[in-house]
């Protein structure tokens, strides 16, 4: 990812093979445990099973690290596009099509060669990263235009949903991509409804960062400075009771954002 020009061909294939080997090792270890454990004396059975279980956990950790690496590679290839979300290029061109084509190529290989369990885990990871890329991009030098942004986002959301449903359960796709729908709702809300919209979303997603909402509202082209200042002050006052400790057990996809403060952080007055 850091120096792709130095990477030998076949890294993706090797990583899939490595992940698959870990799953086979888990199965083999389970067989050894089940067939051999009872043959040992009671004084050895407990230690034998405990150490074998620990080894199986290590196999699974390596398998999960391998699938995370595969996702890293995919989104490294997509970074030039995802970093252009909400910029002039995004408004002018269809940047989603090359994203879908790239995902299609990778996911076909994953589906053909990766263990089914790992394939399902990897697809969920790719879907989550895809959704988060739309949220994290808000932190860039972008602009939201009333009507135009939400219309384009809605269209892209529909196309992305169609693609991921070819590889995953539809309800899981809808649940994950709902964070993008929330982005659309915050871009589209009328000034008088923003307050209600924000706290309606907070009931479902308690870890929704206030800093994210501030960025979205600040980058809307339809809110005047004084109007925006009043809205943000109201949101900050109402959000003062949010704490990371009280919401720690209610973390959602918003807690995985890279561009915004940790759970429960209240953003400072950065804009006025």
C-alpha positions in Angstrom: 0.0 0.0 0.0 2.8 2.4 0.9 5.1 1.4 -2.0 3.0 -0.5 -4.5 5.7 -0.3 -7.2 7.8 -2.6 -5.0 5.1 -5.3 -4.5 5.6 -8.6 -6.4 2.7 -9.8 -8.4 0.3 -12.2 -6.7 0.1 -10.6 -3.3 -3.7 -10.8 -3.3 -3.7 -14.5 -4.3 -1.1 -15.2 -1.6 -3.1 -13.4 1.0 -6.2 -15.3 0.1 -4.3 -18.6 0.3 -2.9 -17.6 3.7 -6.3 -16.9 5.0 -7.8 -20.1 3.7 -4.9 -22.1 5.2 -5.7 -20.7 8.6 -9.3 -21.9 8.3 -8.2 -25.3 7.3 -5.8 -25.3 10.3 -8.7 -24.5 12.6 -10.7 -27.4 11.2 -7.8 -29.7 11.6 -7.1 -28.6 15.2 -10.8 -29.1 16.1 -10.5 -32.7 14.7 -7.4 -33.3 16.8 -9.1 -31.9 19.9 -12.2 -34.0 19.4 -10.5 -37.3 18.5 -7.5 -37.1 20.8 -8.6 -35.2 23.9 -10.6 -38.0 25.5 -7.7 -40.4 25.1 -5.5 -38.4 27.4 -5.5 -38.8 31.2 -7.7 -36.3 33.0 -4.7 -34.5 34.3 -3.6 -33.6 30.8 -7.0 -33.1 29.1 -7.7 -29.6 30.4 -4.3 -28.3 29.5 -4.4 -30.0 26.1 -7.7 -28.5 25.1 -6.9 -25.1 26.5 -3.6 -24.8 24.5 -5.2 -26.2 21.4 -8.1 -23.6 21.7 -5.5 -20.9 22.1 -3.7 -22.1 18.9 -7.0 -22.1 17.0 -7.6 -18.5 18.2 -4.3 -17.5 16.7 -5.2 -19.2 13.4 -8.4 -17.1 13.3 -6.5 -13.9 14.2 -4.2 -14.5 11.2 -7.1 -15.2 8.9 -8.9 -12.0 10.0 -5.7 -10.0 9.6 -5.4 -11.4 6.1 -8.9 -10.4 5.1 -8.4 -7.0 6.6 -5.3 -6.7 4.4 -7.3 -7.6 1.4 -9.8 -4.8 2.2 -6.8 -2.4 2.7 -5.5 -3.3 -0.7 -8.9 -2.7 -2.4 -9.5 0.7 -0.8 -5.9 1.7 -1.4 -6.7 1.3 -5.1 -9.9 3.3 -4.6 -8.4 6.1 -2.6 -7.9 8.5 -5.5 -11.6 8.3 -6.2 -13.0 8.3 -2.6 -10.8 11.3 -1.8 -12.6 13.2 -4.6 -16.1 12.8 -3.1 -18.1 16.0 -3.0 -15.5 17.9 -5.0 -16.0 19.5 -8.4 -14.9 16.3 -10.1 -17.5 14.3 -8.2 -20.3 16.7 -9.2 -19.2 16.7 -12.9 -18.3 13.1 -13.5 -19.5 9.6 -12.7 -16.9 8.6 -10.2 -18.9 5.7 -8.8 -18.7 3.6 -11.9 -14.9 3.0 -11.6 -15.5 2.2 -7.9 -18.1 -0.4 -8.8 -15.9 -1.9 -11.5 -12.9 -2.2 -9.2 -15.0 -3.8 -6.5 -16.6 -6.1 -9.0 -13.2 -7.4 -10.2 -11.9 -7.9 -6.7 -15.1 -9.5 -5.3 -15.3 -12.0 -8.1 -11.8 -13.2 -7.2 -12.7 -13.3 -3.5 -15.9 -15.2 -4.2 -14.1 -17.7 -6.4 -11.2 -18.5 -4.2 -11.8 -17.4 -0.6 -13.3 -19.6 2.1 -17.0 -18.9 2.3 -16.9 -17.7 5.9 -14.0 -15.4 5.3 -15.7 -14.1 2.1 -18.8 -13.1 4.0 -16.6 -11.3 6.6 -14.6 -9.6 4.0 -17.7 -8.4 2.1 -19.1 -6.9 5.3 -15.8 -5.1 5.8 -15.8 -3.8 2.3 -19.4 -2.6 2.6 -18.6 -0.8 5.9 -15.5 0.9 4.5 -17.5 1.9 1.4 -20.1 3.6 3.6 -17.5 5.2 5.9 -15.7 6.6 2.9 -18.8 8.8 2.1 -18.8 10.1 5.7 -15.1 10.6 6.2 -14.9 12.6 3.0 -17.1 15.3 4.6 -13.9 16.4 6.4 -12.3 17.4 3.1 -12.5 20.7 1.2 -16.0 20.0 -0.1 -19.3 21.8 -0.7 -22.9 20.6 -0.4 -25.5 22.1 -2.7 -29.1 22.1 -1.8 -30.9 19.5 -4.0 -27.9 18.6 -6.2 -25.8 16.8 -3.6 -28.7 14.8 -2.1 -29.9 13.8 -5.6 -26.5 12.5 -6.7 -26.0 10.8 -3.3 -29.3 9.1 -3.5 -28.6 7.8 -7.0 -25.2 6.5 -6.0 -26.6 4.9 -2.9 -29.1 3.0 -5.1 -26.4 1.8 -7.4 -24.1 0.7 -4.6 -27.0 -1.1 -2.9 -27.7 -3.0 -6.1 -24.1 -4.1 -6.3 -23.6 -5.2 -2.7 -26.9 -7.1 -2.7 -25.3 -9.4 -5.4 -22.8 -10.5 -2.8 -24.6 -10.1 0.6 -27.9 -10.3 2.4 -30.1 -7.4 1.4 -31.0 -6.4 5.0 -27.3 -6.2 6.0 -26.6 -4.0 3.0 -29.5 -1.7 3.9 -28.6 -1.5 7.5 -24.9 -0.5 6.8 -25.7 2.0 4.0 -28.3 3.7 6.2 -25.4 5.9 7.5 -25.3 7.5 4.0 -29.0 8.1 4.1 -28.5 9.9 7.4 -25.9 12.1 5.6 -28.5 12.9 2.9 -31.1 13.8 5.5 -28.7 16.2 7.3 -27.8 17.8 4.0 -31.5 18.1 3.0 -33.1 19.2 6.3 -34.7 22.6 6.3 -33.2 25.0 8.9 -36.2 24.6 11.2 -36.0 20.8 11.1 -32.2 20.3 11.6 -32.4 20.3 15.4 -35.2 17.6 15.4 -33.4 15.6 12.6 -30.2 15.5 14.5 -31.7 14.2 17.7 -33.9 11.8 15.9 -30.7 10.3 14.4 -29.0 10.3 17.8 -31.6 7.9 19.2 -30.6 5.3 16.6 -26.9 6.3 16.4 -25.8 7.6 19.9 -22.2 7.9 18.7 -23.0 10.3 15.8 -20.2 12.9 16.2 -21.3 16.4 16.7 -18.2 17.5 14.8 -19.5 15.6 11.7 -22.8 17.3 11.9 -21.1 20.7 12.2 -19.0 20.0 9.1 -22.1 19.0 7.1 -24.0 22.1 8.1 -21.1 24.4 7.6 -20.5 23.2 4.1 -24.1 23.5 3.0 -24.6 26.4 0.5 -28.1 27.3 1.7 -27.4 28.3 5.3 -26.4 31.9 6.1 -23.7 32.6 8.6 -25.8 33.9 11.4 -28.5 31.2 10.9 -25.8 28.5 10.9 -24.2 29.9 14.1 -27.6 29.8 15.9 -28.2 26.2 14.8 -24.8 25.0 15.9 -25.0 26.7 19.3 -28.4 25.0 19.9 -26.9 21.6 19.0 -23.8 22.1 21.2 -25.9 23.1 24.2 -28.2 20.1 23.8 -25.2 17.8 23.3 -23.3 18.7 26.4 -24.6 15.7 28.3 -23.1 13.2 25.8 -20.1 11.3 27.2 -18.0 8.6 25.8 -18.4 6.4 28.9 -22.2 6.5 28.9 -22.5 5.6 25.2 -19.6 3.2 25.0 -21.8 0.2 24.8 -23.9 1.7 21.9 -21.2 2.1 19.3 -22.2 1.9 15.7 -20.4 2.4 12.4 -20.0 6.1 13.3 -17.4 5.1 15.9 -15.1 3.8 13.1 -14.8 7.2 11.4 -11.2 8.3 10.9 -11.9 12.0 10.4 -13.8 12.9 13.5 -13.3 13.0 17.3 -13.8 9.9 19.5 -17.2 8.9 20.9 -18.7 11.6 23.1 -16.4 14.4 22.1 -18.0 17.8 21.7 -16.4 19.8 19.0 -15.0 23.2 19.7 -16.2 26.4 18.1 -14.0 26.1 15.0 -16.0 28.1 12.5 -16.8 31.4 14.3 
